[in-house]
Amino acid sequence: MDDDNDNHNKDGLVWTGAPANYSVCGRSAQGQFTVHGLPERVHLDKVYLNGLHTLVPFWITNESDQTLELTMETTVARAGGNAVGHLKVQRHNANWAATRREQREGYVEVTKAGPGGEVRMVCSARAQREFSEVFNQLGGDSEVRVAAGATTELVLLFVADEAAAGRAQGGTGGSSSEQYLYAACSGQVAIGGGGDRYTSHVRASVCRTVLEMEPATLRIYLDDCVAGRMYERQLRVRNASAIELDWAMAVVEATDTESLAALQLEGGGAAGGSGGRLAGGSSTQLVVRYTPRTAGEFVCRFVVENSNDPANQRYLVFRARASQQQRARRLELLSAADVSFGNCTSGVWNTRDVTFKNISETPVVMRMRVEGNTAGLLMRSTVRTGAGSREEAQLDDALSRTDGTSMEGLLDKVMTKVGGSAEGSSAEGGSAAHFDEVLIKAGAERTVALALLGTPVRAAAVGAGQFMRQSFTLFCESSAAAGGTQTGADRDVERLSVPCTVNLCTAFVRVAPALLDFGSVDVGTLKTMYLRIENVSQVAAVVQCRLDSKVINCTRSPLTVAPCQAASVRVDIYPRRVNARYRKQIVVRNTLNRLNDCVVDVRSTHVDRRRVAFHNIFYKTLVPLNEQNFVDFGRVPLNARALRAIVLRNVCRCPVTVDLWPGEDAACALAVYVPAPAAEARRVARRLPLLERQAVLHSSIERFKESSRFEPPATATTTTTTSALRRIEHGHVCLVPFAPAAKTSPVDYLDVAHASTALLSTSPLPANHHDVALRSNLPQTHTPVTLDCGKIPRRSPTAASPHHSPADTASGADAQADLARARQVLDEILDGLDMVPPTQFLSPQAEDDYVRRQVDLRKYVELLVESGFLRPARRITLPAEADAPVIVMLQPVDLGGSAARVDANLYFRLVDQPRDLLPFTDGVPAEAAGSGYQLPVRRFLVQAAPYRSELDIGQKSINVGNMQADESSRKYLVVQNRSETPLMYAIRKTGSIASGDINFVDNNRYGVVRGLDSRKVVFVFCPSLNGVYNEQISIENVLDPCGAKRATLKAVVRRPSKFYIQSLLLRFDAGAEPLEIDRRSHCHGVQLLTVRNMTPKARQLLVRRVNEAELQAANGGVVLDPLFPADAAAEAGDAAPQLLDRETEEKIEALEQKLKIAARKMRPEKADKYRAKLAKLRGRDMPETGAVQITRQAGDTQVVLLLPANGDVSIPVVAVPRIADRQAAAAWLGGRRQGVIDGVRGQIAVHEEKDKDNVKIVALVGSVAVRAADLA
């Protein structure tokens, strides 16, 4: 690369007025031509992503002596492999040709680098704004002719697409708003001809320029102004991008521009307009001052434009309502002054709460209306009546639906049209709002829930798929409730303005390919293709595939596609008969935007080379009533058992025998069962009572684990068992026996009222059979096993008891009733067993009942298999023109890693079929027909989409610490869901006596946790026994039995104290004079030791001084010895405090609150009544609780107290200083005649006379005067 500082061509002509980039030039490989203004490596910096082209002029000089025919090739600008920009070259550009000389000279800013480095160029954004895009959008040129020695001027044009925008959370200066950052893209320009070539690598730094304003509602309202006063409001203009931004502000319209005192930008600027330049991420403040002159309403609209992007502009509305004098307000807004709905998706309801308070002395009626940009918005209001009400739960459930069904009906309803201005509104779409009147009593508060729904826009609309900001105002007009309507009383109407803003975006998807052509597919052969669903919007899209086909299968559950991402949907085709022209359609439904539904055509040709379709001549497979040869279980958790029923229908007039068995598959365990026929009713009936007894005992055990004080029934009579079964948490039974009584409701088998008499008279089982165990493997019955079940292990059955109960000799009618009952239970399991639980419930009780029911259904699956009602299917004989149900049980196996889709097989083989219906063809020899023709094995496809349901707990060890047996502690468990799908949890206790001290509250032992969420489960720990507590709590994952967790509750429980001492420290240093050696403390040194019996029976306590061996090191060799003389009681006087029990203290506290209320309401008669009651409760007129016996022993050095139940006594204590260590005392004096030792201590021990292990120590502290004569 060479520099031409003289700025002249080969002929010596100087390019006057050339941009700065002309000085940068480069030569071709062979030197035939020179390129000025476009070096080999160029960096276009500060390129605005605004849809406008950036022009870079450059020149080609022919250095040879002949004309050159040059070709120009440009590559698409790319970033990360994706096309994000376009490059082209024009020989003539009208915009550049019309540029004046002085503009050309300052158009390009060039920063040169060293040899081989990039040359940075920044083109003038101001000049580019004056260019016409019509000329820039013309096509580029690929050839140029340069005469010998001549120079030709060309223009390189670059424009970036929307995909080049980069953004990051968090702005500069700690701002929480989004900031758009620079994104890099690169391309190249190749110029060649005459065997010579020149290449320029172009790199561009692109940034979207975004102007934001605060407040985001873009509305300033002054509802109560007074004429003559000045009001001031602040605004802030912010550059939300990393590139520089030029902005301008102007007044669009105003009813009274003279009243607008000033509009300033950092202290400067005029009311008519302002503007400036903002660096990347910076902001500036505007001050709006308004001084009303007369009463009335003033409206002014401003526009704030981004000069670098004409599409980025904000409209600011200033509205004021002035009066001659200040009026008292009726309503006060307690919530935020501005309501921001945030980023919302069209088609989804969003709610925000606004709280008002009536600060007047009369009731107020509030009416609401909206004005502003409400195009395409539906709004309504609901008054919050209280947390957790049923109506609010139904409202939140309805507003949270995203399937589009509830939205479609609302869009069709005719609602009240909202009048007002259309500030910034688009012409497309209408608005509707429905607000109820709100009555607010004097001094009361009301919370109004504002619900907003954005209607989807069409793909051709401006800004489709991007967030579009809409701002409007909620006007709350209030008037006195007694005034009735507002007609003729506008002056009495008070208005409160609440600015609102919302960022709306409509979800759009693209589906490719539009045609799925499977080609030729053989019957019984699986073929798969994939659909790519791309979300081209800035919000998540929820799509759902809809089709009606017996041979095509795809994921039909809702699929969430992240913004600007894509997802693949697997489409399987599994033909069942010959069809030369099969045509179907798959509707990809955008649940949030029904205008964006896509249709995919499916084509295929079905052939039958192996004659598998001839199975349809003898029997058909129905799932559940449609004829198809596959069954899709949908989403199934790993290690969970899912059931589906298929029906085999014999279409012949004679019996048909079919062998069926599951195929080997490492990804799942597959088993096939058939219900027991009527002929085996007696065998099943003999087995059912044993399992019924287990169900009752299991239910009792579970209830004992849930209850803290549960006593199981002692005798197995009808009355006791029924009453015991009813003593259940919320009336629920974990497992209920089958009853031969008539069915009265679809879920009678969950009702305890149908307890069987035969069940109650059965003989008890061994202790190890009292529970129906949950096993992760599929169970097996007692019949001989001939079915190859792959990964399913075998298990021998439990042997029947030799003592036959009356149920073993049940009549045939009872056996048939039990069999019919079992069929009803099976129907309930097939209908109610869920693999993906819902997350919306009307109440916590409904959620608890749902999860408990799911636990019951899973246990009943095991019960039906063990009873023999469901037996393995190996060979089935279908009667003529009859149906036979087959139960398929699938259990995905956790193989580690991510769960893949399961494609298992169920094989059918015809064993005995009518020979006259065999489809003999020319390809079958006669000898084969004579010996019987065997059709090939038919494969029945079993599909499932397994997923991992992972449960975790936040704390595996909960340490309560030290506590007494009569205390309680409130703790919680954190149940975490590590998967994206909701899970069900069940918390169980061990059932030990200690586990009864754990009580769960608020119906939270069974529940649902949303995907990637957590839930706190609160429990109260009330220990009843003392000692070291180490109890296990099991948290089971209902969907995955292998994912259970255990938490350990640890505590050290002490025995409750049997007596209480009011103060453990007695101070004898309050007097003016210190204590003297071997002299008893005088009257001001007498202290009272108050002891109370905390038990309901009499206690004998011993109060003594601590022995010499138990005393701690003396302070200065002096200690205090306590004495308990009887004559010191007179010195104590009335200083003895009166101890009150807990119940009396609570009564005193309640009376004190009533006394305060009576004094505030000026009611002296009630106040005197409460004072009398307080005086009585505080001990001035209390009855005697019993006699207290005090016995002094050992020269008043110890006292024996006999305290009655809940009695207390105060005994006087005096301190006698004594020198315990003369050497230490002499050392402390140090030759002085006397001194005062502070902090001399002594100790009193209090304990029961027969229990010396639990001793309470009372400390004595005082100041003692020591003289040298005391040491003699």
C-alpha positions, 0 to 999 in steps of 0.5 A: 500500500502506497500513500499519494500525498500529492492528490494528483492523477497520472496526467498531473491533474489534482483532484480538488475537493476529494474526500480524505480517503483519496489519499489512501491508495493501493496497487493491483497485483501486477501494477496495471491499475491503482485504487484510491480510497479503497485500501486492501483492508478497510474498517467502516466504523460507526455505521448506523443500522437504520436501513440507509446505505453508507456510501464510500467513494473510490477511484480506479486509475489505469496505469497501463497504456491500453484500455482496461475492461475490469469486472467487480465482484462483491460478496455478501457481508456476513457475521458468524456465517449468517448474511447480515449485509449487502455490498455493491458498486455503482459507477454513477450515484446521483446522491454522490454526484449532487454532493457539494465540494465542501461536503465532499471534503469533510465526508470521510474521516480516515485513520491510517494504520501501519503497513498491513493494518486496517484503515479506519473510515467513518462516513458523515452521518449528517450527509447520508441523511440528506441522500435519497434512498431511491438512488441508493437502492438501484442495482450495482454494476459488475463491469467498468471500462477505464481508458489508458491513463484515465481515472474513473470514480465509483461508489461502494454502497453498504447496508446492514440487515436487522439480523446485524443488531446486537444487544446486551442487558444493562446499560452504562452507568448502572442503568437497568435498561437494554443497550444496543451494542456494536456488531461486526460483519465482513465482506470483500470487493474484488476488481480484476481484468487483463490478468490482474486483480485487486481485492479489498477486505471490508469490515463494518461495525454496525449499531442500531441507534435507539432513543428512549425517554423517561418516564416510559409512559411519555405522559405528564399530567397535572390534575390539580393545578392552581392558576398563578403557580409554577409547576416543574417536571423533569424528563430524561432523553437517553441514548440506548445504544453504543453509537452517537445519537443526534436528537431534536425536540419540537412542539407539535401542537399546544392549546396555549403555548404562552403558558409554557414558561420554558423547555430547557435542555441542561439549562438552555434551549427554548420552548419551541424546540431543543436538541443535541448530540448524545454519546453512546449510553449517555442521557440528558435532562429536560425541565418543563415548567408550566404556569397556568394563567386561568382555570381550564385544561391545557394540552401540549404534544411534543415529538422527540426525533432520532435524527439518525433513524426517522422511524425512531421517534417518541411523542410526549403528551403534557396535560394540565387541569387548572382551577382558581383555588386548591380543592381537597382530594377524594382519592389517593393512589397508593400504588406506583404513579405509572403503570408499566405492563412491560414486554407483553405478547399479543394474545396473552392477558397481562394484569397489573394491580392499582390500589386506591384509597378514599381519603374523604369522609364520604363514600366515593364512586370511581369510574374509569376510562382510557385515552391514548394509543389503545389501537388493538388493545382489549382492557377490563377491570376487576376489583380484588375482593381478597387474597385466595378467593375463588373468583380471583383464582378463576380470573387468574386461571382464565387470564393465564391461558395461552391456547388461544381459545379464550381469546377468540371469544373475547375478540368477537364480543362487542365491548364498549368503545373507548373515545379519545385522541389517537395519539400515535395510534395506527390506523389498523385495529380497534380498541375496546375496554370494559371497566366497572364502577368501583364504590370505595367507602370512607377511609377504605382501600380498593385494589383494581386488577387491570387486565390487558390483551393485545390483539395479533397483527398481520404479517404485513403490518409495520413492525410485525414481530417486533416490540412496539410501544404503546402508551395511554392514560387511565383516567379515574373520575370520582364523585360522591356516592350520594350524588348519583349520576354525574350529569350536570355536576362536572365541577364536582368530579375529581380526576386522577390520571394514571399513565400506562405503557406497554410493549407489545409484540406478535408471535410469528413463525415460519414452517419449512418445508411446505410439502412433505413428500414421503415417496413410496412407503411399504405397509408396516414400515416406519418412515420419518421426516422433520418440520422446521418451525422458525420463530421470527419474532422477538417473543416466544411462540407456542405452536401446536400441530393438528392433523386427522390421520390414522397413519401419520403421527407427530408431536401434538402437544404445545411446543414453545419456540424461543425468540429468533430460534427454531425447533424441529418436529418429527413426523412419522408415517406408518401405512396400514394398507395400500394407497397409491395416492395418499394426501393429508395436511398438517396444520401448524397452529400458532396458538398466540396468533391464529392469523399466522397458522401454517399448512403443510401438505403431506404426500406418499404412496403406500405399497405392500410388498410383504402382504402385511396389510392382509392382517386387516382381513381377519382383525383390526386394531382400534386406538381407542376407536380409530383404526390405526396400527400405532399408539402414541403415549405422548410425554412419559417420565423416565421410570414411570408406568404409562397405560394405554388400551387398544382393542382387537376387533375380529371382523370374521364370522369365525374365531381367530387366534393371535399371538402377541409379544413385545419386542426387545428395546433397551430404552423402555420396558414394555408389557402387555396385559389383558383383563381376566375373563368372566370364567376366572371371576372366582379365582380373581375374587379369592385373590382380591380380599387379601389385597383389599386387607392390605389396602385398608392397613396401608391406608391406616398406616399412611393416616398414622404417618400424617396425623400426630396422634392417630390410634388405629382401630383395635378390632376389625368391625364395621363400625370401628373400621368405617369410623377410622377410615373417616378420620383422615386428613381432609376426608381422603383415603390413600387406598380403599378396598373394592366394594361389591355394593352398587356404584353411585358415582364415577369415583365410588372406589375412592369413597370409604362409605362402601366398605365391604363386609367380607373384607372386614371379616378376613383373617389378618395378614403377617406384619410384613404384608401390611403395606402395598409396596411401590416397585419401580419394576413392573409386577408379575402375577402367579400364572406361568410366564410365557411372555418375553418381557425384555427388561422386566424382571420376574417376581413370585407372588405372595402365598395365600393364607391357609386360613380361608376367610368367608371371602374365599367362599364367595358366591358367583354373584359376588365374584362377578360384582368384584370383577365388574368393580375391577373393570370400573377401576381400570377405566378410571386408571386409563382416563385419569392417569396423567403423565404431565400434571397441570399447574393451575388449580382453583385452591390448595385443597384442589391441588392436594386432592389431585396429587393424592388421586394420582398416587391412588391410581398408580397404586391401583395399577399394582393392585390390579396386576397382583390380584390377577385381574390383569394377566400377561397376554401371550395368545388371544382367541378372538370370538367371531365379530367380537372385541378384546381389549389389550392393555399396553404398559410402557416404562421408559428406562433411564439410560443416562444422558438426554432422553430420546424418543422411544420407538418400541414394537408390539408384534402380532402373528396369526395362528389360527385363521379361516383358510378360505379367506387367505389371499392366495396370489400367483406368487404362492405355490400350490403346495404351500397353499395346501399346507397352509399359508402363513402371513408375515408377522405384523408390527404394531408401533408403540411410540413415546417421548420420554423426559426426565423429571428431576426432583431435588431439595434445597436442604438435606439436613434441617438442624433445629438446634437446642429446644425444650420439649414444650416449645415449637419451631416453624421450619420449611422444606424447599422442593426444587424442580430441576426439569422443564416439566411440572412434577408432583411430589408427596411428602411422607413420614416414617410413622414412628412416634417421633414423626408425630411431632412433625405437623405439615400445614396448609395442605402442602404435603402433596402438590405440584411444582412448576418447571424449573421452579421451587416451592416451600413446604412449611411444617411445625416441629413440636417435640413431645419427648426429650433427647437427641432427635434425628428423624427422616422425611421422605420427599417422593417424586410421584412421576419418577419413583426412583427420584425420591429424596430424604431430609433429616430433621435434627434437634436436641430436645431438653426436658422442660424446666420444672421451676423458674427463677425470676432473676439469676443475678442478685446485686448487693452493690446498689447501696452507698456503703460497701459490705464489710467482712463477716457482717450481714448486709443491711436493709438496702442490701437485702435482695429477693430470690423469687422461685416459681413451680412450673408444674401442675403438682407440688415440688420440693426445692432446696436453696443452698449456697455453693460448696467451697469445692464448687466455688470459682476463683475468688476476686481478691480472695474474698467471696460472698456467702448467702444467708436466708434469715427469717428476720430479713423478710421485714426488711424486704417489705413489699418488694416481692414481685408477683409472678403471673402465668401465661394465660393471665399475661395474655388477658392483661395484654388484651385488656391493655389494648382495650384500655387504649381504644377506650381512652382514644374514643373518649369513653371513661366508663369503659376505661375505669372498668378495664383498669379495675380488671387489670388491677385484679389480674395483676395480683392485688385481689388474687386468691391463694393458690396453696400453702408454701412451706419454708424450712430453714436449715444449717444456720440459715445457709440453706432453705427447703421450699415446698411449693404447691402447683403453679405456686411461687415464693420470694425469700430474702437473701443477704450477703456476708463477705468472707475472706477465703484466701488471706494471701490473695487478699493481702497481695491485693491490699499491697501494704495499704490499710484498707480498700474496696474490692468491686465485683466480689461474687458468690453463688446460690444453687437451686434444685429439686431435693431428689434431683441434683443433676439439674441445678440452676446457679444464682450469682451474687455480686457486690462491693466489699471493704477490706481492712488490714485488721481483717487479715489478722 
